[in-house]
Amino acid sequence: MDSHQQPYASQAQADTTLFPEQTRESLQALAVKLQPLIEGHRLDNLVDLLSLLSDIVDLLDPAMVDRLAQLFEQVTSVGWSVGNAVRVAKAELLREQPPSLKDLLRLLRDADTRRGLALVLGSLRSLGRQLAAEQEVAHGA
């Protein structure tokens, strides 16, 4: 009987040397907090989320990070430019009476107005092409 109790005694001694009392108490407290997550199968969701994050980190090589950073800078720049243009146009409209048709036609003489109008019309043309291509795919399929 002593031979069977001896391994347990040595294991308890090993646990004491491997895990100090404070560490064991911390692990027990953690187990108590994890118990509801385990019972509700929510811990599985957390493990899946960590796995997904690990996969994303593996995919993000330095070249991909550089491309994403450039894309973020471009999007931020466009958003900033559009926001400024809208604020300036709104401020001008609030200061003056609504522009007459003659005033609007006079704006077309301004080179900056024509550049902005060309940008808007070019963007609308591009959107129209994309919509037409999507329709062809939808009707052709």
Backbone hydrogen bonds in HBPLUS format (Angstrom, degrees):
<---DONOR---> <-ACCEPTOR-->    atom                        ^
c    i                          cat <-CA-CA->   ^        H-A-AA   ^      H-
h    n   atom  resd res      DA  || num        DHA   H-A  angle D-A-AA Bond
n    s   type  num  typ     dist DA aas  dist angle  dist       angle   num
A0004-HIS N   A0001-MET O   3.13 MM   3  5.31 129.0  2.41  97.1 109.6     1
A0005-GLN N   A0001-MET O   3.16 MM   4  6.47 150.0  2.26 145.6 154.0     2
A0006-GLN N   A0002-ASP O   2.94 MM   4  5.92 139.3  2.11 142.2 151.9     3
A0009-ALA N   A0005-GLN O   2.97 MM   4  6.20 154.8  2.04 150.9 158.6     4
A0010-SER N   A0006-GLN O   2.87 MM   4  6.14 157.4  1.92 153.4 159.6     5
A0011-GLN N   A0007-PRO O   2.79 MM   4  6.02 146.3  1.90 144.1 154.4     6
A0012-ALA N   A0008-TYR O   2.86 MM   4  6.09 158.9  1.90 148.9 154.0     7
A0013-GLN N   A0009-ALA O   2.96 MM   4  6.17 151.2  2.05 141.0 149.4     8
A0014-ALA N   A0010-SER O   2.81 MM   4  6.05 146.7  1.92 139.6 149.2     9
A0015-ASP N   A0011-GLN O   2.76 MM   4  6.06 155.9  1.82 151.9 158.4    10
A0016-THR N   A0012-ALA O   3.00 MM   4  6.20 152.0  2.08 141.5 148.8    11
A0017-THR N   A0013-GLN O   3.01 MM   4  6.31 148.3  2.12 141.9 150.4    12
A0018-LEU N   A0014-ALA O   2.74 MM   4  5.92 156.7  1.79 153.6 160.7    13
A0019-PHE N   A0015-ASP O   2.76 MM   4  5.58 162.9  1.79 145.2 151.2    14
A0023-THR N   A0020-PRO O   3.06 MM   3  5.35 118.7  2.45 104.7 119.4    15
A0024-ARG N   A0020-PRO O   3.02 MM   4  6.36 160.8  2.06 158.4 164.4    16
A0025-GLU N   A0021-GLU O   2.95 MM   4  6.19 158.6  2.00 152.0 157.8    17
A0026-SER N   A0022-GLN O   2.98 MM   4  6.18 152.9  2.06 142.7 150.3    18
A0027-LEU N   A0023-THR O   2.89 MM   4  6.15 156.4  1.94 151.1 157.4    19
A0028-GLN N   A0024-ARG O   2.93 MM   4  6.15 154.0  2.00 146.9 154.0    20
A0029-ALA N   A0025-GLU O   2.96 MM   4  6.18 157.3  2.01 146.8 152.8    21
A0030-LEU N   A0026-SER O   2.93 MM   4  6.14 153.0  2.00 145.3 153.0    22
A0031-ALA N   A0027-LEU O   2.91 MM   4  6.13 154.6  1.97 145.1 151.9    23
A0032-VAL N   A0028-GLN O   3.02 MM   4  6.30 153.0  2.10 146.8 153.6    24
A0033-LYS N   A0029-ALA O   3.09 MM   4  6.37 153.9  2.16 144.2 150.9    25
A0034-LEU N   A0030-LEU O   2.87 MM   4  6.09 146.0  1.99 148.9 159.0    26
A0035-GLN N   A0031-ALA O   3.04 MM   4  6.04 131.8  2.28 141.4 152.0    27
A0037-LEU N   A0034-LEU O   3.00 MM   3  5.24 116.8  2.41 105.1 121.2    28
A0038-ILE N   A0034-LEU O   2.92 MM   4  6.19 152.3  2.00 157.8 167.0    29
A0039-GLU N   A0035-GLN O   2.91 MM   4  6.12 167.8  1.92 158.9 161.8    30
A0040-GLY N   A0036-PRO O   2.96 MM   4  5.98 153.9  2.03 142.6 149.3    31
A0042-ARG N   A0037-LEU O   2.89 MM   5  4.89 131.7  2.13 147.8 155.2    32
A0043-LEU N   A0037-LEU O   3.10 MM   6  5.02 154.5  2.16 122.2 117.8    33
A0041-HIS N   A0038-ILE O   3.21 MM   3  5.10 161.0  2.25 103.6 108.2    34
A0045-ASN N   A0042-ARG O   3.06 MM   3  5.12 119.5  2.44  95.1 109.5    35
A0046-LEU N   A0042-ARG O   3.15 MM   4  6.56 153.4  2.22 147.2 154.0    36
A0047-VAL N   A0043-LEU O   2.92 MM   4  6.22 154.4  1.99 149.3 156.3    37
A0048-ASP N   A0044-ASP O   2.88 MM   4  6.17 156.7  1.94 148.9 155.4    38
A0049-LEU N   A0045-ASN O   2.88 MM   4  6.12 154.6  1.95 147.0 154.1    39
A0050-LEU N   A0046-LEU O   2.92 MM   4  6.17 158.3  1.97 147.7 153.3    40
A0051-SER N   A0047-VAL O   2.92 MM   4  6.14 149.9  2.01 144.8 153.5    41
A0052-LEU N   A0048-ASP O   2.91 MM   4  6.20 154.4  1.98 147.5 154.2    42
A0053-LEU N   A0049-LEU O   2.92 MM   4  6.22 161.7  1.96 151.3 156.0    43
A0054-SER N   A0050-LEU O   2.91 MM   4  6.10 150.6  2.00 142.3 150.6    44
A0055-ASP N   A0051-SER O   2.95 MM   4  6.27 154.2  2.02 147.5 154.1    45
A0056-ILE N   A0052-LEU O   2.94 MM   4  6.25 156.7  2.00 151.6 158.1    46
A0057-VAL N   A0053-LEU O   2.94 MM   4  6.17 159.0  1.98 148.6 154.0    47
A0058-ASP N   A0054-SER O   2.97 MM   4  6.24 151.5  2.05 144.8 152.8    48
A0059-LEU N   A0055-ASP O   3.00 MM   4  6.30 143.5  2.14 143.5 153.3    49
A0059-LEU N   A0056-ILE O   3.10 MM   3  5.05 120.9  2.47  93.1 107.9    50
A0060-LEU N   A0056-ILE O   3.05 MM   4  6.25 136.9  2.24 145.5 156.8    51
A0061-ASP N   A0059-LEU O   2.93 MM   2  5.93 122.4  2.27 113.9  97.5    52
A0064-MET N   A0061-ASP O   3.04 MM   3  5.36 117.9  2.44 107.3 121.9    53
A0065-VAL N   A0061-ASP O   3.05 MM   4  6.36 159.3  2.09 158.3 164.9    54
A0066-ASP N   A0062-PRO O   2.96 MM   4  6.18 155.8  2.02 146.8 153.1    55
A0067-ARG N   A0063-ALA O   2.98 MM   4  6.27 158.5  2.02 147.8 153.4    56
A0068-LEU N   A0064-MET O   2.90 MM   4  6.13 162.4  1.93 151.7 156.5    57
A0069-ALA N   A0065-VAL O   2.89 MM   4  6.05 152.5  1.96 145.9 153.8    58
A0070-GLN N   A0066-ASP O   2.94 MM   4  6.18 158.0  1.98 150.1 155.5    59
A0071-LEU N   A0067-ARG O   2.92 MM   4  6.14 160.1  1.96 149.7 155.4    60
A0072-PHE N   A0068-LEU O   2.91 MM   4  6.08 158.2  1.95 145.7 151.6    61
A0073-GLU N   A0069-ALA O   2.96 MM   4  6.21 157.2  2.01 146.6 152.6    62
A0074-GLN N   A0070-GLN O   2.91 MM   4  6.17 156.6  1.97 150.5 156.8    63
A0075-VAL N   A0071-LEU O   2.92 MM   4  6.14 167.0  1.94 155.6 158.7    64
A0076-THR N   A0072-PHE O   2.91 MM   4  6.02 161.3  1.94 148.9 154.7    65
A0077-SER N   A0073-GLU O   2.90 MM   4  6.00 155.3  1.96 143.8 150.8    66
A0078-VAL N   A0074-GLN O   2.94 MM   4  6.18 163.5  1.97 152.8 156.7    67
A0079-GLY N   A0075-VAL O   2.93 MM   4  6.09 166.7  1.95 150.8 154.9    68
A0080-TRP N   A0076-THR O   2.90 MM   4  6.05 155.6  1.96 146.8 153.6    69
A0081-SER N   A0077-SER O   2.93 MM   4  6.13 162.5  1.96 150.8 155.3    70
A0082-VAL N   A0078-VAL O   2.91 MM   4  6.10 170.7  1.92 159.1 161.2    71
A0083-GLY N   A0079-GLY O   2.93 MM   4  5.96 159.8  1.98 143.4 149.9    72
A0084-ASN N   A0080-TRP O   2.94 MM   4  6.14 159.7  1.99 149.2 154.3    73
A0085-ALA N   A0081-SER O   2.97 MM   4  6.18 163.0  2.00 150.5 155.3    74
A0086-VAL N   A0082-VAL O   2.94 MM   4  6.14 161.1  1.98 153.7 158.4    75
A0087-ARG N   A0083-GLY O   2.99 MM   4  6.19 158.8  2.04 147.2 153.2    76
A0088-VAL N   A0084-ASN O   2.96 MM   4  6.17 163.7  1.98 155.2 159.0    77
A0089-ALA N   A0085-ALA O   2.99 MM   4  6.12 167.4  2.00 149.4 153.2    78
A0090-LYS N   A0086-VAL O   2.88 MM   4  5.96 158.6  1.92 148.0 154.4    79
A0091-ALA N   A0087-ARG O   2.92 MM   4  6.08 157.3  1.98 145.7 152.0    80
A0092-GLU N   A0088-VAL O   2.99 MM   4  6.25 155.8  2.05 150.3 156.6    81
A0093-LEU N   A0089-ALA O   3.00 MM   4  6.25 155.5  2.06 146.9 153.4    82
A0094-LEU N   A0090-LYS O   2.98 MM   4  6.19 150.5  2.07 148.3 156.1    83
A0095-ARG N   A0091-ALA O   3.17 MM   4  6.32 137.4  2.36 140.4 150.5    84
A0096-GLU N   A0092-GLU O   3.33 MM   4  6.46 149.4  2.43 146.6 152.7    85
A0104-LEU N   A0100-SER O   2.97 MM   4  6.32 155.0  2.03 150.2 156.9    86
A0105-LEU N   A0101-LEU O   2.96 MM   4  6.24 156.4  2.01 147.9 154.1    87
A0106-ARG N   A0102-LYS O   2.90 MM   4  6.11 145.2  2.02 142.3 152.6    88
A0107-LEU N   A0103-ASP O   3.01 MM   4  6.31 140.3  2.17 141.0 151.1    89
A0107-LEU N   A0104-LEU O   3.16 MM   3  5.09 124.4  2.49  91.4 105.4    90
A0108-LEU N   A0105-LEU O   3.12 MM   3  5.28 136.3  2.32  97.9 109.4    91
A0109-ARG N   A0106-ARG O   3.06 MM   3  5.57 157.4  2.12 111.4 118.4    92
A0110-ASP N   A0107-LEU O   3.01 MM   3  5.47 150.1  2.11 111.0 119.6    93
A0114-ARG N   A0110-ASP O   3.09 MM   4  6.44 157.9  2.14 150.3 156.5    94
A0115-ARG N   A0111-ALA O   2.91 MM   4  6.21 153.6  1.98 148.5 155.8    95
A0116-GLY N   A0112-ASP O   2.95 MM   4  6.18 166.6  1.97 150.4 153.7    96
A0117-LEU N   A0113-THR O   2.82 MM   4  6.01 158.8  1.86 150.4 157.0    97
A0118-ALA N   A0114-ARG O   2.82 MM   4  5.95 153.2  1.89 144.2 151.7    98
A0119-LEU N   A0115-ARG O   2.92 MM   4  6.22 152.0  2.00 147.9 155.6    99
A0120-VAL N   A0116-GLY O   2.98 MM   4  6.29 161.4  2.01 149.8 154.2   100
A0121-LEU N   A0117-LEU O   2.84 MM   4  6.01 170.4  1.85 154.4 157.5   101
A0122-GLY N   A0118-ALA O   2.81 MM   4  5.82 156.4  1.86 143.8 151.0   102
A0123-SER N   A0119-LEU O   2.93 MM   4  6.09 153.7  2.00 144.8 152.0   103
A0124-LEU N   A0120-VAL O   2.92 MM   4  6.20 157.9  1.96 150.4 156.6   104
A0125-ARG N   A0121-LEU O   2.87 MM   4  6.09 151.4  1.95 145.6 153.6   105
A0126-SER N   A0122-GLY O   2.98 MM   4  6.21 158.5  2.03 145.8 151.2   106
A0127-LEU N   A0123-SER O   2.92 MM   4  6.23 158.7  1.97 149.8 155.7   107
A0128-GLY N   A0124-LEU O   2.86 MM   4  6.07 154.6  1.93 145.3 152.7   108
A0129-ARG N   A0125-ARG O   2.93 MM   4  6.25 152.6  2.00 150.0 157.0   109
A0130-GLN N   A0126-SER O   3.02 MM   4  6.31 157.9  2.07 149.0 154.8   110
A0131-LEU N   A0127-LEU O   2.91 MM   4  6.18 157.7  1.96 151.0 157.2   111
A0132-ALA N   A0128-GLY O   2.92 MM   4  6.13 156.8  1.97 146.8 153.3   112
A0133-ALA N   A0129-ARG O   2.92 MM   4  6.15 157.2  1.97 148.3 154.5   113
A0134-GLU N   A0130-GLN O   2.94 MM   4  6.18 154.6  2.00 146.6 153.7   114
A0135-GLN N   A0131-LEU O   2.92 MM   4  6.17 150.6  2.00 145.8 154.0   115
A0136-GLU N   A0132-ALA O   2.96 MM   4  6.23 155.8  2.02 147.8 154.2   116
A0137-VAL N   A0133-ALA O   3.04 MM   4  6.29 158.2  2.09 146.9 152.4   117
A0138-ALA N   A0134-GLU O   2.90 MM   4  6.08 156.6  1.96 144.8 151.7   118
A0139-HIS N   A0135-GLN O   2.80 MM   4  5.96 162.3  1.83 154.4 158.6   119
A0140-GLY N   A0136-GLU O   2.73 MM   4  5.55 142.9  1.87 139.5 150.6   120
A0141-ALA N   A0137-VAL O   3.06 MM   4  5.85 136.2  2.26 136.6 144.3   121
